[in-house]
Amino acid sequence: MDLRERAAGCLLCGAVGDALGFAVEFIPLSEILRRYGENGIVDFADGVARISDDTQMTLFSAEAMIAHLRGEGDVTACAAKSYAAWLQTQNSGAPKEGASGLARDVRLYSRRAPGITCLTALESGVVGTLSDPINKSKGCGGVMRAAPAGLAVTGLKGGADEAAMAGAQLAAVTHGHELGYIPAAQLAYIVALAVEGESLPYAVEKSRAAMKRLFPHAVHLSEADRLTEKAVDLAMSDVGDRDAVAALGEGWVGEEALAIAVYCALRHGEDIGAALAAAVNHSGDSDSTGAVTGNILGAFFGERAVPRRFTERLELADLLKESAVALADEAERARGTV
């Protein structure tokens, strides 16, 4: 499976999970079941499946990683520029004269329940970094947009470790708590190992060791690691999806969103429909848990594994595919200079 196939799968499947969850975000599980039946939401209603800010920001993360691979700046600088462009799409109704890149696409100029932390951090004009945190937020707004860092791995000299740190840097622009950016690093590492052809269970296990190596002084890492371990154990148990997800949290914070995604991906594997249904049918941050689950599965199993009944109704599917291909091509080009 080539990098284009994995990158397209990652971004498209992430957007599918996002859109499926966005329809039920902020709705208690009891109400989801009342509206959609005993299985909850398992497919899109008629019409176009609307993405949320999760997919919007993931696209701008991809743009940032492309710029970094081209040598236009370090990850933080490129991310700050791209996220400032995303902020512009949230605060105005159309592109400004001279807009470039994704900011030219009028379809992105739509507020889709953007996270308060992302908005306030970017509006402050201060750029958060790992060494100089902007706040103490560990919301899932960091991890939900970090997958493109893992897709860039072939163009990064430091391999999966560098991809993980890039994921952390993307998140740290707006999220300063250790568990705001370490889950983003772990997601990027898992995606990077997918690109390198490893199995999903191996990637999850190796990512746990990698986080301990890359963040040896992190005070809160053990909290996140215990939750990941719990997700792995639940995936191998006979506990039902709803009870397992409830045991991992609601996904509003980074470590919970990643743990739920790890559980759903491991439990259901290539059955993407079942994995995404498990990821979004709960009372928490359904779009983010759906998005991260989709990112993982799409990276491992590729675009062809994502059911067409989802992608053919997905908003911005063309732009997602174009961005994925552009990132894959830039990573492959950069490989020759590493």
PABA-789806 format. One record per residue (C-alpha): residue number from 0; x, y, z. Coordinates in Angstrom, 1 decimal. Layout:
 num     px     py     pz
 NUM      X      Y      Z
...
# end
This chain:
 num     px     py     pz
   0    0.0    0.0    0.0
   1    1.6    3.3   -1.0
   2    1.7    6.5    1.0
   3   -1.0    8.2   -1.1
   4   -3.4    5.3   -0.3
   5   -2.7    5.5    3.4
   6   -2.8    9.3    3.6
   7   -6.1    9.5    1.7
   8   -7.5    6.8    4.0
   9   -6.3    8.6    7.1
  10   -7.8   12.0    6.2
  11  -11.0   10.6    4.6
  12  -11.8    8.1    7.3
  13  -11.0   10.6   10.0
  14  -13.5   13.0    8.3
  15  -16.1   10.2    8.1
  16  -15.8    9.5   11.8
  17  -15.9   13.3   12.5
  18  -19.1   13.8   10.5
  19  -20.8   10.8   12.0
  20  -20.0   12.0   15.5
  21  -20.7   15.6   14.7
  22  -24.4   14.8   14.2
  23  -24.7   13.6   17.8
  24  -22.1   15.7   19.6
  25  -23.4   17.1   22.9
  26  -26.3   14.6   22.8
  27  -26.7   12.1   25.7
  28  -26.5    8.4   24.6
  29  -30.1    7.9   25.8
  30  -31.2   10.5   23.3
  31  -29.0    9.2   20.5
  32  -30.7    5.8   20.9
  33  -34.2    7.3   21.0
  34  -33.5    9.2   17.8
  35  -31.6    6.5   15.8
  36  -32.7    3.2   17.3
  37  -31.1    0.6   19.5
  38  -27.9    0.6   17.5
  39  -27.5    4.3   17.7
  40  -26.2    6.3   14.7
  41  -24.5    4.0   12.2
  42  -24.8    5.9    8.9
  43  -25.4    9.4    7.6
  44  -28.8   10.8    7.0
  45  -29.7   11.8    3.5
  46  -27.6   14.6    2.0
  47  -24.1   15.6    2.6
  48  -22.3   14.5    5.8
  49  -21.1   17.7    7.5
  50  -17.6   17.8    9.0
  51  -16.7   19.7   12.1
  52  -13.8   21.9   13.2
  53  -11.8   18.7   13.8
  54  -11.5   18.0   10.1
  55  -11.1   21.6    9.2
  56   -8.1   21.9   11.6
  57   -6.7   18.5   10.4
  58   -6.6   20.0    6.9
  59   -4.6   23.0    8.1
  60   -2.3   20.6   10.0
  61   -1.6   18.9    6.7
  62   -0.9   22.2    5.1
  63    1.5   23.0    8.0
  64    3.4   19.8    7.6
  65    3.7   20.3    3.8
  66    5.2   23.7    4.4
  67    7.6   22.2    7.0
  68    8.7   19.5    4.6
  69    9.3   22.2    2.0
  70   11.7   23.9    4.4
  71    9.5   26.9    5.0
  72   10.0   26.8    8.8
  73   10.0   24.6   11.8
  74    6.8   22.8   12.7
  75    5.6   25.3   15.2
  76    6.1   28.3   12.9
  77    4.3   26.5   10.0
  78    1.5   25.4   12.3
  79    1.0   28.9   13.7
  80    0.7   30.3   10.2
  81   -1.7   27.6    9.1
  82   -3.9   27.8   12.2
  83   -4.0   31.6   11.9
  84   -5.5   31.0    8.4
  85   -8.0   28.6    9.9
  86   -8.9   31.2   12.5
  87   -9.6   33.6    9.6
  88  -12.1   31.1    8.1
  89  -13.9   31.1   11.4
  90  -14.1   34.9   11.8
  91  -15.0   36.0    8.3
  92  -17.4   34.9    5.6
  93  -15.2   34.7    2.6
  94  -11.5   34.6    1.6
  95   -9.5   37.9    1.7
  96   -7.9   39.2   -1.4
  97   -4.6   37.5   -1.8
  98   -5.5   34.5    0.3
  99   -3.4   31.5   -0.4
 100   -3.5   27.7    0.2
 101   -6.5   26.3    2.0
 102   -7.6   29.8    2.9
 103   -8.7   30.4   -0.7
 104  -11.4   27.7   -0.5
 105  -14.7   29.4    0.4
 106  -16.2   26.1    1.6
 107  -13.9   26.3    4.7
 108  -15.5   29.6    5.8
 109  -18.0   28.1    8.1
 110  -18.1   27.7   11.9
 111  -18.5   24.1   12.9
 112  -18.5   24.3   16.7
 113  -14.8   25.3   17.0
 114  -13.2   24.5   20.4
 115  -13.0   27.4   22.8
 116   -9.4   26.6   23.6
 117   -8.3   26.7   20.0
 118  -10.1   29.9   19.4
 119   -8.9   31.8   22.5
 120   -5.3   30.5   22.1
 121   -5.1   31.6   18.5
 122   -6.9   34.9   19.0
 123   -4.3   35.8   21.7
 124   -1.6   36.1   19.1
 125    0.7   34.1   21.4
 126    2.1   30.8   20.0
 127    2.4   28.0   22.5
 128    5.4   25.7   22.4
 129    6.5   22.6   24.4
 130    9.0   24.6   26.3
 131    6.7   27.6   26.8
 132    3.1   26.4   27.2
 133    0.3   28.8   26.4
 134   -2.2   27.4   28.9
 135   -3.0   24.4   31.0
 136   -5.6   22.9   28.6
 137   -5.6   19.1   28.0
 138   -8.7   19.2   25.8
 139   -8.9   16.9   22.8
 140   -8.5   19.8   20.4
 141   -4.8   18.9   20.2
 142   -5.0   15.2   19.4
 143   -7.9   15.4   17.0
 144   -5.8   17.3   14.4
 145   -2.4   15.7   14.8
 146   -2.6   12.7   12.3
 147   -0.9   14.6    9.4
 148    2.4   14.7   11.4
 149    2.5   10.9   11.3
 150    1.8   10.8    7.6
 151    4.9   13.0    7.0
 152    7.2   10.4    8.5
 153    9.0    9.4    5.3
 154   10.2   12.9    4.8
 155   11.5   13.3    8.4
 156   15.0   12.5    9.3
 157   14.1   11.3   12.8
 158   11.4    8.9   11.6
 159    8.5    8.0   13.9
 160   10.1    9.8   16.8
 161   10.3   13.0   14.9
 162    6.8   12.5   13.6
 163    5.6   12.2   17.2
 164    7.3   15.3   18.3
 165    5.8   17.1   15.3
 166    2.4   16.0   16.5
 167    3.1   17.3   19.9
 168    4.3   20.6   18.5
 169    1.1   21.0   16.4
 170   -1.0   20.5   19.5
 171    1.2   22.7   21.8
 172    0.4   25.8   19.7
 173   -3.0   25.8   21.5
 174   -2.8   23.2   24.2
 175   -0.2   23.6   27.0
 176   -0.9   20.7   29.3
 177    1.2   17.6   28.9
 178   -1.9   15.6   28.2
 179   -3.0   18.2   25.7
 180    0.0   17.4   23.5
 181    1.4   13.9   24.4
 182   -1.7   12.1   23.1
 183   -1.2   14.1   19.9
 184    2.4   12.8   19.8
 185    1.2    9.2   20.4
 186   -1.4    9.4   17.6
 187    1.2   10.7   15.2
 188    3.6    7.9   16.2
 189    0.9    5.3   15.6
 190    0.1    6.7   12.2
 191    3.8    6.9   11.4
 192    4.1    3.2   12.1
 193    1.1    2.5    9.9
 194    3.0    4.3    7.1
 195    6.0    2.1    7.8
 196    3.9   -1.0    7.4
 197    3.7   -2.2   11.0
 198    0.6   -3.9   12.5
 199   -1.9   -1.9   14.5
 200   -1.4   -3.8   17.8
 201    2.3   -3.5   17.5
 202    2.1    0.2   16.7
 203   -0.1    0.8   19.8
 204    2.2   -1.1   22.1
 205    5.4    0.5   20.7
 206    3.8    4.0   20.9
 207    3.5    3.5   24.7
 208    7.2    2.9   25.0
 209    8.0    5.7   22.7
 210    6.1    8.3   24.8
 211    8.1    7.2   27.9
 212   11.3    7.7   25.9
 213   10.3   11.0   24.3
 214    8.8   12.6   27.4
 215   10.9   11.1   30.2
 216   10.1   14.0   32.6
 217    6.4   14.3   32.0
 218    4.5   14.3   35.3
 219    1.2   13.1   33.9
 220    2.3   10.6   31.3
 221    1.5    7.6   33.6
 222   -2.1    8.7   33.7
 223   -2.4    8.6   29.9
 224   -0.4    5.3   29.6
 225   -2.7    3.6   32.1
 226   -5.7    4.6   30.1
 227   -4.1    3.3   26.9
 228   -3.3    0.0   28.6
 229   -6.9   -0.2   29.8
 230   -8.1    0.4   26.2
 231   -5.9   -2.5   25.0
 232   -7.2   -4.8   27.7
 233  -10.8   -3.9   27.0
 234  -10.3   -4.5   23.3
 235   -9.4   -8.1   24.1
 236  -12.2   -8.6   26.6
 237  -15.8   -9.6   26.2
 238  -17.0   -6.2   27.5
 239  -19.5   -4.5   25.2
 240  -18.6   -1.4   23.3
 241  -20.8    1.0   25.2
 242  -19.5   -0.2   28.6
 243  -15.9   -0.2   27.4
 244  -16.1    3.3   26.0
 245  -17.8    4.5   29.2
 246  -15.0    3.0   31.2
 247  -12.5    5.0   29.2
 248  -14.2    8.4   29.6
 249  -16.1   10.7   27.3
 250  -13.3   12.0   25.1
 251  -13.4   15.6   26.1
 252   -9.7   15.5   27.1
 253   -6.8   14.3   25.0
 254   -5.9   11.0   26.7
 255   -9.6    9.9   26.8
 256  -10.1   10.7   23.1
 257   -7.0    8.7   22.1
 258   -7.9    5.8   24.4
 259  -11.4    5.5   23.0
 260  -10.0    5.5   19.5
 261   -7.4    2.9   20.3
 262  -10.0    0.7   21.8
 263  -12.4    1.0   18.9
 264   -9.7    0.5   16.3
 265   -8.2   -2.6   18.0
 266  -11.6   -4.1   18.8
 267  -13.1   -3.8   15.3
 268  -10.0   -3.7   13.0
 269  -11.0   -3.5    9.4
 270  -14.7   -3.4   10.1
 271  -14.6    0.4    9.8
 272  -18.4    0.8   10.1
 273  -18.5   -1.0   13.4
 274  -15.4    0.8   14.8
 275  -16.8    4.2   14.0
 276  -20.2    3.3   15.4
 277  -18.5    2.3   18.7
 278  -16.5    5.5   18.6
 279  -19.4    8.0   18.3
 280  -22.3    6.4   20.2
 281  -21.7    7.8   23.6
 282  -22.5   10.9   25.6
 283  -19.2   12.7   25.1
 284  -17.1   14.3   22.4
 285  -18.4   12.0   19.6
 286  -16.9   13.9   16.7
 287  -13.4   13.9   18.1
 288  -13.4   10.3   19.1
 289  -14.8    9.4   15.7
 290  -12.2   11.5   13.9
 291   -9.2   10.0   15.7
 292  -10.6    6.4   15.3
 293  -11.0    7.1   11.6
 294   -7.5    8.6   11.3
 295   -6.0    5.4   12.8
 296   -8.0    2.9   10.7
 297   -7.6    4.9    7.5
 298   -3.8    5.0    7.9
 299   -3.6    1.3    8.5
 300   -6.1    0.0    6.0
 301   -6.1    2.7    3.4
 302   -8.6    4.6    1.3
 303  -10.1    1.5   -0.3
 304  -11.2    0.1    3.1
 305  -13.4    3.1    3.8
 306  -17.0    2.2    2.7
 307  -18.1    4.3   -0.2
 308  -21.5    4.7    1.4
 309  -19.7    7.1    3.7
 310  -17.2    8.8    1.4
 311  -19.6    9.5   -1.5
 312  -21.7   11.8    0.8
 313  -18.8   13.3    2.7
 314  -18.4   17.1    2.6
 315  -15.0   18.2    1.2
 316  -14.0   14.7    0.1
 317  -12.3   16.2   -2.9
 318  -10.2   18.6   -0.8
 319   -9.3   15.9    1.7
 320   -8.1   13.7   -1.0
 321   -6.1   16.5   -2.7
 322   -4.5   17.5    0.7
 323   -3.6   13.8    1.4
 324   -2.0   13.4   -1.9
 325   -0.1   16.7   -1.6
 326    1.2   15.7    1.8
 327    2.2   12.2    0.6
 328    4.0   13.6   -2.4
 329    5.8   16.2   -0.4
 330    6.9   13.6    2.1
 331    8.2   11.3   -0.7
 332   10.0   14.2   -2.3
 333   11.6   15.2    1.1
 334   12.7   11.6    1.6
 335   15.3   12.1   -1.1
 336   16.8   15.0    0.8
 337   16.9   13.4    4.2
# end
